[in-house]
Amino acid sequence: MKGGSTVIAFVEDPDGYKIEFIENKSTKSGLGD
């Protein structure tokens, strides 16, 4: 995607549960941060 980027982070909590965070950053996004 031109002018955009995707940030993906994996976090494992103390119980061993894996959580995936996906943040899409785009110049076309009209939403807040």
Distance bins in CASP14 RR format, pairs under 12 A and 6 or more apart:
PFRMAT RR
TARGET T0000
AUTHOR 0000-0000-0000
RMODE 2
METHOD distances of the structure
MODEL  1
1 24 0 0 0 0 1 0 0 0 0 0 0
1 25 0 0 0 0 1 0 0 0 0 0 0
1 26 1 0 0 1 0 0 0 0 0 0 0
1 27 0 0 0 0 1 0 0 0 0 0 0
1 28 0 0 0 0 1 0 0 0 0 0 0
1 29 0 0 0 0 0 1 0 0 0 0 0
2 26 0 0 0 0 1 0 0 0 0 0 0
2 27 0 0 0 0 1 0 0 0 0 0 0
2 28 0 0 0 0 1 0 0 0 0 0 0
3 24 0 0 0 0 0 1 0 0 0 0 0
3 25 0 0 0 0 1 0 0 0 0 0 0
3 26 1 0 0 1 0 0 0 0 0 0 0
3 27 1 0 1 0 0 0 0 0 0 0 0
3 28 0 0 0 0 1 0 0 0 0 0 0
3 29 0 0 0 0 0 1 0 0 0 0 0
4 23 0 0 0 0 0 1 0 0 0 0 0
4 24 1 0 0 1 0 0 0 0 0 0 0
4 25 1 0 1 0 0 0 0 0 0 0 0
4 26 1 0 1 0 0 0 0 0 0 0 0
4 27 1 0 0 1 0 0 0 0 0 0 0
4 28 0 0 0 0 1 0 0 0 0 0 0
4 29 0 0 0 0 1 0 0 0 0 0 0
5 22 0 0 0 0 0 1 0 0 0 0 0
5 23 0 0 0 0 1 0 0 0 0 0 0
5 24 0 0 0 0 1 0 0 0 0 0 0
5 25 1 0 1 0 0 0 0 0 0 0 0
5 26 0 0 0 0 1 0 0 0 0 0 0
5 27 0 0 0 0 0 1 0 0 0 0 0
5 29 0 0 0 0 0 1 0 0 0 0 0
6 21 0 0 0 0 0 1 0 0 0 0 0
6 22 1 0 0 1 0 0 0 0 0 0 0
6 23 1 0 0 1 0 0 0 0 0 0 0
6 24 1 0 1 0 0 0 0 0 0 0 0
6 25 1 0 0 1 0 0 0 0 0 0 0
6 26 0 0 0 0 1 0 0 0 0 0 0
6 29 0 0 0 0 0 1 0 0 0 0 0
7 20 0 0 0 0 0 1 0 0 0 0 0
7 21 1 0 0 1 0 0 0 0 0 0 0
7 22 1 0 0 1 0 0 0 0 0 0 0
7 23 1 0 1 0 0 0 0 0 0 0 0
7 24 1 0 0 1 0 0 0 0 0 0 0
7 25 1 0 0 1 0 0 0 0 0 0 0
7 26 0 0 0 0 0 1 0 0 0 0 0
8 19 0 0 0 0 0 1 0 0 0 0 0
8 20 1 0 0 1 0 0 0 0 0 0 0
8 21 1 0 0 1 0 0 0 0 0 0 0
8 22 1 0 1 0 0 0 0 0 0 0 0
8 23 1 0 0 1 0 0 0 0 0 0 0
8 24 0 0 0 0 1 0 0 0 0 0 0
8 25 0 0 0 0 0 1 0 0 0 0 0
9 18 0 0 0 0 0 1 0 0 0 0 0
9 19 0 0 0 0 1 0 0 0 0 0 0
9 20 1 0 0 1 0 0 0 0 0 0 0
9 21 1 0 1 0 0 0 0 0 0 0 0
9 22 0 0 0 0 1 0 0 0 0 0 0
9 23 1 0 0 1 0 0 0 0 0 0 0
10 16 0 0 0 0 0 1 0 0 0 0 0
10 17 0 0 0 0 0 1 0 0 0 0 0
10 18 1 0 0 1 0 0 0 0 0 0 0
10 19 1 0 0 1 0 0 0 0 0 0 0
10 20 1 0 1 0 0 0 0 0 0 0 0
10 21 1 0 0 1 0 0 0 0 0 0 0
10 22 0 0 0 0 0 1 0 0 0 0 0
11 17 0 0 0 0 1 0 0 0 0 0 0
11 18 1 0 0 1 0 0 0 0 0 0 0
11 19 1 0 1 0 0 0 0 0 0 0 0
11 20 1 0 0 1 0 0 0 0 0 0 0
11 21 1 0 0 1 0 0 0 0 0 0 0
11 22 0 0 0 0 0 1 0 0 0 0 0
12 18 1 0 1 0 0 0 0 0 0 0 0
12 19 1 0 0 1 0 0 0 0 0 0 0
12 20 0 0 0 0 0 1 0 0 0 0 0
12 21 0 0 0 0 0 1 0 0 0 0 0
13 19 1 0 0 1 0 0 0 0 0 0 0
23 29 0 0 0 0 0 1 0 0 0 0 0
23 31 0 0 0 0 0 1 0 0 0 0 0
23 32 0 0 0 0 0 1 0 0 0 0 0
23 33 0 0 0 0 1 0 0 0 0 0 0
24 30 0 0 0 0 0 1 0 0 0 0 0
24 31 0 0 0 0 1 0 0 0 0 0 0
25 31 0 0 0 0 0 1 0 0 0 0 0
25 32 0 0 0 0 0 1 0 0 0 0 0
25 33 0 0 0 0 1 0 0 0 0 0 0
26 32 0 0 0 0 0 1 0 0 0 0 0
END
